[in-house]
Every structure is written in structure tokens, then in C-alpha cells.
Amino acid sequence: MKSLPVPTIVAHRGASGYRPEHTLGSYQLALDMGADIVEAGDLVPTKDGHLVCRHEPEIGGTTDVADHPEFADRKTTKVLDGVSVTGWFTEDFTLAELKTLRATERIPANRPHNTLYNGRWEIPTFEEVLQWQDQQTRARDKQVWIYPELKHPTYFRGLGLSLEERVAKLLRKYRKDRWNSPVILQSFEPTSIQRLHKLVDNPLVVLLSDASSRPWDFVEHGDPRTVADLIKPAGLREIASYAQGIGPTLDLIIPKDSAGRLTRPTTLVADAHKVGLKLHPWTLRNENPFLPANFRKGTDADAYGDVFGAYKAYFATGIDGIFTDQPDTGLLAREDFVNN
């Protein structure tokens, strides 16, 4: 990780501001734009045990599955990490069945231009991503980095579809399970990262949601701690014993007031650096609805705000990198920050 530029620009689900997320088209565009790392893979399993790249196991909002009458009877309601979710789930499909589907834009109201590409790409497997990474590394004569996330590992372990062992097996197959491998692994569940720590030597990152939330594995195991506890010095020291970084929500770096405007930065950056952890917070997007209120312009849902101003504020806190849906914008913002 020390070889990466700082602040590192991580293409969130690829160049998802311009193409339907978690497609080879989105990943490819992110590389073409110059992203330092591509978040290639929110990893979820199929019924027959393959790992595929989808934002969530529920695929009604990111594929054309609803247009396939042969799968109408697969629509169901499940409880996912304590939340009732209705739709179609990857674990109810074989890989061959999923390959008959095509990806669609997840937030068409904000990104109507992305709907142009609906139906163009299939759902990639994690193995295809690892092969693509090697092919792109050779073609560009430059090491391509990826940053996959293990989604809902406790939920899937309960279904007999454990993610960690499957991820480790594929990384070993492609010789990408080492401390200097260009694959950073992340999860919102600390115990999943601890499992990975025993299986592979890759750099590992614990994702952190809002301060009042509890990681789902903590809920399942009766651990009363919240994210607020994990970002205290003792919590960060514990994370540093098995991981190399944290991926906090941007609100843990600079909280917002009741009107949605940025306030003063917290001490999280300094506290994490003190124990040797890197910080790659998420997610900066160009569109108004996703920006702090003081950086919005106009009222259109898909209009861009003053995202360069937002980047400057976050970069000034000393973060080591940032997830963004528009990596080209992030790279320009870094250039401004580094040179001024």
C-alpha cells in the first residue's frame, strides 16, 4: 500500500458515476480515467458457490431480472442483517442463471445518462475480475490494484456459503494472497476481517458506518460495542492488530450539522494514524443530493455541485485516500490539493 499515491483515488464500484456499477465497463472506464484502485467487487455468492460482483445480494435494482418471466417465482422476502428485503437474491441463482441477466443503473433518478448502458454488460465473477486485473496490468505495463468488499459475511455463513474461504482460495489460485499483493480486502464486519487475517496476508480494511451503528457480526455475537467504540483509541488499537486500515463514512471524518453542512473535523484521522492505520473514507459523488449542503448548487437531482470544494475540505484533514464515483474528478481535485 505504501506504493500508492496519497491521497489515493479509489474508483467506487468502478467509474459508477458514468456506467452501471460493478460491470467490466465501469471498472475499465475507471482505469482509463487513471484511478489508483478500482473497487472491483462487492462480493456475494451464487447458489452453487461462485463469487459474483453485485452491490447487494438483492439484484432487482441492479439487473434486468424482473424482465425475465422464467425467474418470476424467485422473487421473495428475506431478513438481511435484521432488515426485511423483497426481491431476487444471488444465493437463489446458479452462476449460469445469473449470466443470463444484464446489469442496469442502480440510481436512474440521479444518473439518467447511465441508463443508456443498461443491458450492455453481464454480472462479472470475482475470478473474471482477477483475470481482468492481470490482463490490464500486462496491457498497461502498470500494476492494476483492486479493492473488493465481502458483503454480509455473517448472513452468508449462516447459509453455508462462507465468503472468506472462497475469497482466500481464489486469491491463492492467482497468487494474490500476499502482503504485497495489489488486492486490498474490506468488510463492515470486523470478525470477517479477523478471519481473513488468518487466511491471507493481503492488506485488510475495516469499514465503519455511522457512529451509532453496530456491525452485524457484533449484533449476532452479542458484542455491545458500536462504531463509536471502535473509533476510540482502544478500538483503533484493536483494529490495528489485524488490519492495515479503516474505511469510515465521511461523516466520521467531518460531521454535518442539522442542515447538512460540514462542521469541524473530528480527531479520527490523527487517532488512526497514531496506531498506524490508513484511512480511505467513502463516498464522494459529484451530484448535489450526495454532497454536504454547503457545496450544493441548484436543486436538480443530477446536477453537479461544488465537489472540488468538498474534496479540498476532506483532503485537508489528512486522509490517505477517498472513494469516489467519478475518479476523473477525484484525480483533478488531488492535483489541485497537491500543487496548491
C-alpha positions in Angstrom: 0.0 0.0 0.0 3.0 2.3 0.5 3.5 2.5 -3.2 0.1 4.1 -3.8 -0.2 7.9 -4.4 -1.6 9.9 -1.4 -4.4 10.8 -1.3 -5.3 7.6 -3.1 -8.3 7.8 -5.6 -10.4 4.7 -5.3 -13.0 4.2 -8.0 -16.1 3.2 -6.1 -17.7 0.2 -7.8 -15.7 1.3 -10.9 -16.5 4.7 -12.6 -20.1 4.3 -11.3 -20.9 7.9 -11.9 -20.7 7.2 -15.7 -21.6 3.5 -16.1 -23.8 0.9 -14.3 -21.8 -0.1 -11.2 -19.9 -3.4 -10.8 -19.6 -4.1 -14.5 -16.4 -4.6 -16.5 -17.4 -1.5 -18.4 -17.4 0.5 -15.2 -14.1 -1.0 -14.0 -12.5 -0.4 -17.4 -13.5 3.2 -17.6 -12.1 3.8 -14.1 -8.7 2.5 -15.2 -8.9 4.6 -18.4 -9.6 7.7 -16.3 -6.5 6.9 -14.2 -7.9 5.7 -10.9 -5.3 4.4 -8.5 -7.5 1.5 -7.3 -10.7 0.0 -8.6 -13.3 -1.2 -6.1 -13.8 -4.3 -8.3 -16.2 -6.5 -6.4 -18.8 -6.2 -3.7 -18.6 -10.0 -3.4 -21.8 -12.1 -2.9 -22.2 -15.9 -3.6 -24.3 -17.8 -6.0 -26.4 -20.9 -5.1 -23.6 -23.1 -6.5 -20.9 -21.3 -4.5 -19.3 -18.9 -7.0 -18.5 -15.3 -6.0 -20.0 -12.5 -8.2 -19.8 -8.7 -8.1 -23.0 -7.0 -7.0 -23.6 -4.2 -4.6 -26.1 -6.3 -2.6 -27.3 -9.9 -2.9 -30.7 -8.5 -3.9 -30.4 -7.8 -7.6 -33.8 -6.4 -8.5 -32.4 -2.9 -8.5 -29.1 -3.6 -10.4 -30.1 -6.1 -13.1 -33.0 -6.8 -15.6 -34.1 -9.9 -13.6 -37.6 -8.5 -13.3 -37.9 -8.7 -17.1 -37.2 -12.5 -17.0 -40.5 -14.3 -16.6 -38.6 -17.6 -16.0 -37.4 -16.1 -12.7 -40.6 -14.5 -11.6 -41.1 -17.2 -8.9 -37.7 -16.5 -7.4 -38.9 -13.2 -6.0 -39.1 -13.4 -2.3 -38.7 -11.6 1.0 -35.8 -12.3 3.3 -34.4 -10.8 6.5 -30.9 -9.4 5.7 -28.9 -8.2 8.7 -32.1 -7.5 10.6 -33.9 -5.7 7.7 -36.7 -7.2 5.6 -35.8 -7.1 1.9 -38.0 -8.1 -1.0 -36.6 -9.0 -4.4 -34.3 -11.5 -6.1 -31.2 -12.8 -4.4 -27.9 -14.1 -5.8 -27.9 -17.1 -3.5 -31.1 -18.4 -5.1 -29.5 -18.5 -8.6 -26.8 -20.6 -10.2 -23.9 -18.8 -11.9 -25.2 -20.0 -15.3 -28.6 -18.4 -14.5 -27.1 -15.1 -13.3 -25.1 -15.0 -16.5 -28.4 -14.7 -18.5 -29.1 -11.4 -16.8 -27.7 -7.9 -17.6 -26.7 -5.0 -15.4 -28.7 -1.9 -15.1 -28.2 1.6 -13.4 -29.0 1.5 -9.7 -29.9 5.2 -9.2 -31.5 6.2 -12.6 -33.2 9.3 -11.0 -29.7 10.8 -10.2 -28.0 9.3 -13.2 -30.4 9.1 -16.2 -27.4 9.2 -18.6 -26.2 5.9 -17.2 -29.4 4.2 -18.3 -28.0 4.4 -21.9 -25.8 1.5 -20.9 -28.5 -0.7 -19.4 -28.2 -4.3 -20.7 -24.7 -3.9 -22.1 -22.8 -5.9 -19.5 -23.3 -9.1 -17.6 -22.6 -9.7 -13.9 -18.8 -10.4 -13.5 -17.5 -13.1 -11.3 -14.6 -12.4 -8.9 -12.5 -14.9 -10.8 -13.1 -12.9 -14.0 -12.1 -9.7 -12.2 -8.8 -11.3 -11.1 -8.2 -12.4 -14.7 -9.1 -8.9 -16.0 -6.7 -7.4 -13.4 -3.8 -9.5 -14.8 -4.7 -8.7 -18.4 -4.9 -5.0 -17.8 -1.7 -5.0 -15.8 0.1 -6.5 -18.8 -1.6 -4.3 -21.3 -0.8 -1.1 -19.4 2.6 -2.2 -18.2 1.5 -0.8 -14.8 0.2 -2.7 -11.8 -3.6 -2.5 -11.5 -5.0 -2.5 -7.9 -8.4 -3.8 -6.8 -10.3 -3.3 -3.5 -13.0 -6.0 -3.2 -15.5 -6.0 -0.3 -17.0 -9.0 1.4 -20.8 -8.3 1.7 -22.8 -9.6 4.7 -20.4 -12.4 5.6 -22.3 -13.5 8.8 -25.5 -13.8 6.8 -23.9 -15.9 4.1 -22.0 -18.1 6.6 -25.4 -18.9 8.1 -26.5 -20.2 4.7 -23.4 -22.4 4.3 -21.9 -20.0 1.8 -18.9 -18.6 3.7 -17.2 -15.8 1.9 -13.7 -15.7 3.5 -12.6 -19.2 2.5 -13.9 -18.7 -1.1 -12.0 -15.4 -1.4 -8.8 -16.8 0.0 -9.0 -19.9 -2.3 -9.2 -17.7 -5.4 -6.5 -15.3 -4.2 -4.2 -18.3 -3.6 -5.0 -19.7 -7.1 -3.9 -16.4 -8.7 -1.0 -15.8 -6.3 -2.6 -12.7 -4.9 -2.7 -13.7 -1.2 0.5 -11.9 -0.1 1.2 -8.8 1.9 2.4 -7.0 -1.2 -0.4 -8.2 -3.5 -2.3 -5.5 -5.3 -5.6 -6.6 -3.7 -6.9 -4.8 -0.6 -9.8 -6.6 1.2 -12.5 -4.9 3.1 -15.7 -5.6 5.1 -18.1 -3.9 7.5 -17.8 -6.9 9.9 -14.6 -6.8 12.0 -14.7 -10.6 12.7 -14.7 -11.2 8.9 -11.5 -9.2 8.6 -10.1 -11.2 11.5 -10.9 -14.4 9.7 -9.2 -13.1 6.5 -6.2 -12.1 8.6 -5.7 -15.8 9.4 -6.3 -17.0 5.8 -4.3 -14.5 3.7 -1.6 -11.9 4.0 -3.3 -9.2 2.0 -3.8 -5.6 3.3 -7.1 -5.5 5.2 -9.5 -2.7 5.9 -12.4 -2.5 8.4 -15.3 -0.4 7.0 -17.1 1.8 9.5 -20.7 3.1 9.2 -22.3 5.9 11.3 -21.1 6.2 14.9 -24.4 4.9 16.4 -24.5 1.7 14.3 -23.3 -1.8 15.3 -21.5 -4.1 12.9 -23.9 -7.0 12.2 -21.5 -9.6 13.4 -21.4 -7.8 16.8 -25.2 -7.9 16.9 -25.2 -11.7 16.1 -22.4 -12.4 18.6 -23.8 -10.2 21.4 -20.9 -7.7 21.3 -22.5 -4.5 22.6 -19.9 -2.1 21.0 -20.9 0.4 18.4 -18.8 2.1 15.7 -18.4 5.0 18.2 -16.5 2.5 20.4 -14.4 1.2 17.5 -13.1 4.7 16.7 -11.9 5.4 20.2 -8.1 4.9 20.7 -8.6 1.4 22.3 -10.9 0.3 19.4 -8.4 1.6 16.8 -5.5 -0.2 18.5 -7.5 -3.4 18.4 -8.3 -3.0 14.7 -4.6 -2.2 14.0 -3.7 -5.7 15.5 -5.2 -7.4 12.4 -5.8 -4.7 9.8 -3.9 -2.1 7.9 -6.6 0.5 7.5 -10.2 1.7 8.1 -12.8 2.8 5.7 -15.0 5.2 7.7 -18.0 7.1 6.3 -17.1 10.7 5.5 -19.3 11.9 8.4 -16.8 10.3 10.9 -14.1 12.5 9.4 -16.1 15.7 9.3 -19.6 15.6 10.9 -22.5 17.6 9.4 -24.9 19.9 11.3 -28.7 19.6 11.3 -28.8 21.5 8.0 -26.4 19.1 6.4 -23.4 21.4 6.3 -19.9 20.4 7.2 -18.7 21.3 10.8 -15.3 20.8 12.4 -13.2 17.7 11.7 -13.0 15.0 14.4 -9.7 13.6 15.7 -10.2 10.3 13.9 -7.5 10.9 11.3 -4.9 11.7 13.9 -6.1 8.9 16.2 -5.9 6.3 13.4 -2.6 7.4 12.1 -1.2 7.2 15.7 -1.7 3.4 15.7 -0.5 3.0 12.1 -3.9 2.7 10.3 -4.6 4.3 6.9 -8.0 5.9 6.2 -9.9 5.6 3.0 -13.3 7.1 3.7 -16.4 6.8 1.5 -18.0 8.1 -0.8 -17.7 11.4 -2.6 -20.0 11.9 -5.6 -20.4 14.9 -7.8 -24.2 15.2 -7.7 -26.0 17.6 -5.4 -28.0 15.2 -3.3 -24.8 13.4 -2.2 -22.8 16.5 -1.3 -22.8 18.4 2.0 -25.4 21.2 1.9 -22.8 24.0 1.7 -21.4 22.5 -1.5 -24.7 22.1 -3.5 -25.6 24.2 -6.5 -29.2 24.5 -7.6 -31.8 21.8 -6.9 -31.6 19.3 -9.8 -31.1 15.7 -8.6 -28.4 15.0 -11.2 -26.8 18.5 -11.3 -23.2 18.7 -10.1 -22.3 20.8 -7.1 -19.0 22.3 -5.9 -17.4 18.9 -5.5 -13.9 20.4 -5.7 -14.6 22.4 -2.6 -15.8 19.3 -0.8 -12.6 17.4 -1.9 -10.4 20.2 -0.6 -12.2 20.1 2.8 -11.8 16.3 3.2 -8.2 16.2 1.8 -7.2 18.9 4.3 -8.0 16.5 7.2 -5.0 14.3 6.2 -7.0 11.3 4.9 -4.9 8.8 2.9 -7.4 8.3 0.2 -11.1 8.5 -0.8 -13.8 6.5 -2.6 -15.4 8.3 -5.4 -18.0 7.5 -8.2 -16.2 10.0 -10.5 -12.5 9.1 -10.4 -11.5 11.7 -13.1 -12.9 14.4 -10.8 -11.1 13.0 -7.8 -7.8 13.0 -9.7 -8.2 16.6 -10.7 -9.0 17.5 -7.1 -5.9 15.7 -5.9 -3.8 17.6 -8.4 -5.3 20.9 -7.1 -4.6 19.9 -3.5 -1.1 18.6 -4.0 0.0 21.6 -6.1 -1.5 24.4 -4.0 
